[in-house]
Amino acid sequence: PVGDLKPTDIASLQLTKMRDNMLPAKKKKRSTKEDIELGNDEYIGEFTSILYDKKKAIFMIQSNMHGVSVGQAEKYFTLLRRRVVEELELDDLFEAVCELSVVINSCELDNVRGSQEVKKLRFRAADGVYTPFTCDEKNYLGKIRRSFGEKTGYVIDVTVSVDRDTDVKSLDRELVEDVLGNFEYIKSSQYDSNLLVEITRKENENSATEVLNLLRPKMCDEITIKLKPRTSVVHNDLLKEMKKAYKKTKRKIEQAIGE
């Protein structure tokens, strides 16, 4: 059981993307690489595990570089829904398109302020978003905008990160606060299609590094599984870890969706 859920409230499935492009190659020591020869009916299988909470209508989807994206999962569920409608001869009303909405974690701003290490800050916006900061002589964003003088019509994309070759572990707090302290104003400028506020941080020294898009901080979990050499992830093993992660974050998800 997951939290107050019964086993029957949790469903799971695995989708497979059949890939025949950008294929990896085989390699032996002290020899040249060899292309993987695939038959006309063979593909590289990219597997994506999905957990579904039937009680809350929440999906937890594994994220892979070459796996099924959220958009592709939507298309799959839409086609599956239509197949069921046809088989059961249901009313056309049931043929609606399936749409998956990202669960937004509204608590991330406070989490960033409590981060022990902030590794990278990226702030991209049209120059007009920077302009109100110019009156503050100490504000980093204002200094950048003032360097353009009276010129307008620019998109300013600033990335500041910690140098890996030094002992510095975190960005200056004043720099981070220049963005976070004005976040509500910045967020109100989302009409600017260029706008991006992205922070790379570690909650503490032993935490994994994570990248947060503060404009759309989606709810996500990092799962680590140890594999033997030359083996792939087994769906049931991954599902066990996904259930554990879901159990830990279930209450936070309910708060995010207003339950």
C-alpha positions as CSV (number, residue, x, y, z in Angstrom):
1,P,0.0,0.0,0.0
2,V,1.1,3.6,-0.6
3,G,0.1,5.8,2.3
4,D,-3.6,5.5,2.7
5,L,-4.0,3.9,-0.7
6,K,-4.9,0.3,-1.2
7,P,-2.9,-1.8,-3.7
8,T,-5.8,-1.7,-6.1
9,D,-5.6,2.2,-6.2
10,I,-2.2,2.0,-7.9
11,A,-1.8,0.9,-11.5
12,S,1.4,0.8,-13.5
13,L,2.5,0.3,-17.1
14,Q,5.6,0.5,-19.2
15,L,5.7,2.3,-22.6
16,T,8.4,1.5,-25.2
17,K,9.7,3.9,-27.8
18,M,11.0,1.9,-30.8
19,R,14.1,3.9,-31.8
20,D,16.0,3.4,-35.1
21,N,18.0,6.7,-35.3
22,M,21.0,8.1,-33.3
23,L,21.9,4.5,-32.5
24,P,24.9,3.7,-30.1
25,A,27.8,1.6,-31.4
26,K,29.6,-1.5,-30.0
27,K,33.2,-1.1,-29.0
28,K,36.0,-3.5,-27.8
29,K,39.2,-2.5,-26.2
30,R,42.0,-1.7,-28.8
31,S,39.6,-2.0,-31.7
32,T,37.4,0.3,-33.7
33,K,33.8,0.8,-33.0
34,E,31.1,-1.2,-34.8
35,D,27.6,-0.1,-35.7
36,I,24.8,-2.2,-34.2
37,E,23.2,-4.0,-37.1
38,L,19.4,-4.1,-36.7
39,G,17.0,-6.1,-38.9
40,N,14.1,-4.3,-40.6
41,D,11.8,-5.3,-37.7
42,E,14.3,-4.6,-34.9
43,Y,14.7,-1.4,-32.9
44,I,16.5,0.0,-29.8
45,G,13.9,-0.2,-27.1
46,E,13.6,2.9,-24.8
47,F,11.4,2.0,-21.8
48,T,9.4,4.4,-19.7
49,S,7.7,3.2,-16.5
50,I,4.5,4.9,-15.4
51,L,2.7,4.8,-12.0
52,Y,-0.9,5.9,-11.8
53,D,-2.8,6.8,-8.7
54,K,-6.4,6.0,-9.8
55,K,-7.9,7.6,-6.7
56,K,-6.3,11.0,-7.3
57,A,-5.8,10.7,-11.1
58,I,-2.1,11.4,-10.8
59,F,0.6,10.0,-13.1
60,M,4.2,9.6,-12.1
61,I,6.3,9.2,-15.3
62,Q,9.9,8.1,-15.5
63,S,12.0,10.7,-17.4
64,N,14.5,9.3,-19.9
65,M,16.7,11.1,-22.5
66,H,15.4,9.0,-25.4
67,G,12.2,7.6,-23.7
68,V,8.6,8.6,-24.1
69,S,7.9,12.3,-23.3
70,V,4.9,13.6,-21.5
71,G,3.5,14.8,-24.8
72,Q,3.9,11.4,-26.4
73,A,2.3,9.7,-23.3
74,E,-0.7,12.0,-23.8
75,K,-1.0,10.9,-27.5
76,Y,-0.7,7.2,-26.4
77,F,-3.5,7.6,-23.7
78,T,-5.7,9.5,-26.2
79,L,-5.4,6.7,-28.8
80,L,-6.0,4.1,-26.0
81,R,-9.1,6.0,-24.9
82,R,-10.4,6.0,-28.4
83,R,-9.8,2.3,-28.8
84,V,-11.8,1.6,-25.6
85,V,-14.6,3.9,-26.8
86,E,-14.8,2.0,-30.0
87,E,-14.7,-1.4,-28.3
88,L,-17.4,-0.6,-25.8
89,E,-19.4,1.5,-28.3
90,L,-19.6,4.4,-26.0
91,D,-21.0,7.9,-26.7
92,D,-18.8,10.3,-28.7
93,L,-18.6,12.4,-25.6
94,F,-16.0,10.0,-24.3
95,E,-13.6,10.7,-27.2
96,A,-12.1,13.7,-25.5
97,V,-8.3,14.2,-25.9
98,C,-6.3,13.2,-22.8
99,E,-4.2,16.0,-21.4
100,L,-1.6,15.7,-18.6
101,S,-1.0,18.9,-16.5
102,V,2.3,19.3,-14.7
103,V,2.0,19.5,-10.9
104,I,3.6,22.8,-9.9
105,N,5.5,22.9,-6.6
106,S,4.8,26.4,-5.3
107,C,7.1,25.9,-2.3
108,E,10.3,26.0,-4.4
109,L,11.1,29.6,-3.8
110,D,11.5,29.1,0.0
111,N,13.4,25.8,-0.7
112,V,15.9,27.7,-2.8
113,R,16.5,30.3,-0.1
114,G,17.2,27.4,2.3
115,S,19.6,25.7,-0.1
116,Q,23.1,25.2,1.4
117,E,24.6,25.5,-2.1
118,V,23.4,27.4,-5.2
119,K,25.6,26.3,-8.1
120,K,24.2,28.2,-11.0
121,L,21.7,31.0,-11.7
122,R,20.3,31.7,-15.2
123,F,18.1,34.7,-15.8
124,R,16.8,35.5,-19.3
125,A,14.4,38.3,-20.1
126,A,13.8,41.3,-22.5
127,D,15.6,44.4,-21.4
128,G,12.4,46.0,-20.1
129,V,12.2,43.5,-17.3
130,Y,15.7,44.6,-16.1
131,T,14.9,48.3,-16.3
132,P,13.2,48.7,-12.8
133,F,16.4,47.4,-11.2
134,T,18.6,50.2,-12.6
135,C,17.8,52.6,-9.8
136,D,19.5,50.3,-7.3
137,E,23.3,50.9,-7.6
138,K,24.1,47.6,-5.9
139,N,21.6,45.4,-7.8
140,Y,23.5,43.0,-10.2
141,L,20.6,42.9,-12.7
142,G,20.5,46.7,-12.7
143,K,24.2,47.0,-13.3
144,I,23.8,44.7,-16.4
145,R,21.0,46.8,-17.8
146,R,22.8,50.1,-17.2
147,S,25.7,48.8,-19.3
148,F,23.4,49.0,-22.4
149,G,22.8,52.8,-21.9
150,E,19.8,54.1,-23.7
151,K,19.7,51.2,-26.2
152,T,16.6,49.0,-26.1
153,G,15.2,45.9,-27.9
154,Y,17.6,43.4,-26.4
155,V,17.1,40.1,-24.7
156,I,19.6,39.7,-21.9
157,D,20.6,36.2,-21.0
158,V,22.7,36.0,-17.8
159,T,24.3,32.8,-16.5
160,V,26.4,32.9,-13.4
161,S,27.9,29.7,-12.1
162,V,30.5,28.5,-9.6
163,D,34.0,27.8,-11.0
164,R,34.7,24.1,-10.6
165,D,38.4,24.8,-10.3
166,T,38.0,26.8,-7.1
167,D,37.0,25.9,-3.5
168,V,33.9,28.1,-3.8
169,K,30.8,25.9,-3.4
170,S,28.0,28.4,-3.7
171,L,27.1,31.7,-5.5
172,D,27.0,34.9,-3.5
173,R,23.7,35.1,-1.6
174,E,23.3,38.8,-2.6
175,L,23.3,37.8,-6.2
176,V,20.7,35.1,-5.7
177,E,18.5,37.4,-3.6
178,D,18.5,40.0,-6.4
179,V,16.4,37.5,-8.4
180,L,14.4,35.9,-5.6
181,G,13.7,39.2,-3.8
182,N,12.1,40.5,-7.0
183,F,10.6,37.3,-8.1
184,E,6.9,38.3,-7.8
185,Y,7.6,41.3,-10.1
186,I,9.6,39.1,-12.5
187,K,6.9,36.4,-12.5
188,S,4.3,39.0,-13.5
189,S,6.3,39.7,-16.7
190,Q,5.5,36.2,-18.1
191,Y,4.0,37.9,-21.1
192,D,7.7,38.1,-22.2
193,S,8.2,34.8,-24.1
194,N,11.9,35.1,-23.4
195,L,11.5,34.9,-19.6
196,L,13.4,32.1,-17.9
197,V,14.5,31.9,-14.2
198,E,16.5,28.8,-13.6
199,I,18.5,27.9,-10.5
200,T,20.9,24.9,-10.0
201,R,21.2,24.0,-6.3
202,K,21.9,21.4,-3.6
203,E,19.7,21.3,-0.6
204,N,22.7,20.3,1.5
205,E,26.2,19.0,0.9
206,N,25.1,15.4,0.5
207,S,22.1,16.1,-1.7
208,A,21.9,15.5,-5.4
209,T,22.3,18.6,-7.6
210,E,18.9,19.7,-9.1
211,V,17.9,22.2,-11.7
212,L,14.7,24.3,-10.9
213,N,12.7,26.3,-13.3
214,L,11.2,28.8,-10.9
215,L,8.5,29.9,-13.3
216,R,7.3,26.2,-13.7
217,P,8.9,24.3,-10.8
218,K,7.4,20.9,-11.6
219,M,7.2,18.2,-8.9
220,C,9.8,15.6,-9.5
221,D,11.8,13.0,-7.6
222,E,15.3,11.6,-8.3
223,I,15.5,7.8,-8.0
224,T,18.8,5.9,-8.0
225,I,19.0,2.2,-8.9
226,K,22.2,0.2,-8.9
227,L,22.6,-2.2,-11.9
228,K,24.9,-5.0,-12.6
229,P,27.1,-4.5,-15.7
230,R,25.4,-5.3,-19.0
231,T,21.9,-5.3,-17.6
232,S,18.9,-2.9,-18.0
233,V,16.4,-1.6,-15.4
234,V,13.6,-4.1,-14.6
235,H,10.2,-2.4,-14.6
236,N,9.1,-4.1,-11.3
237,D,12.3,-3.0,-9.5
238,L,11.8,0.6,-10.7
239,L,8.2,0.5,-9.8
240,K,9.0,-0.4,-6.2
241,E,11.3,2.7,-6.0
242,M,8.7,4.9,-7.6
243,K,6.1,3.8,-5.1
244,K,8.4,4.7,-2.2
245,A,9.1,8.1,-3.7
246,Y,5.4,8.7,-4.4
247,K,4.6,7.8,-0.8
248,K,7.0,10.4,0.5
249,T,5.8,13.2,-1.7
250,K,2.1,12.3,-1.9
251,R,1.1,14.9,0.8
252,K,3.1,17.6,-0.9
253,I,1.4,16.8,-4.3
254,E,-2.0,17.0,-2.7
255,Q,-1.2,20.4,-1.3
256,A,0.1,21.6,-4.7
257,I,-3.2,20.6,-6.4
258,G,-5.3,22.0,-3.6
259,E,-6.5,18.9,-1.8
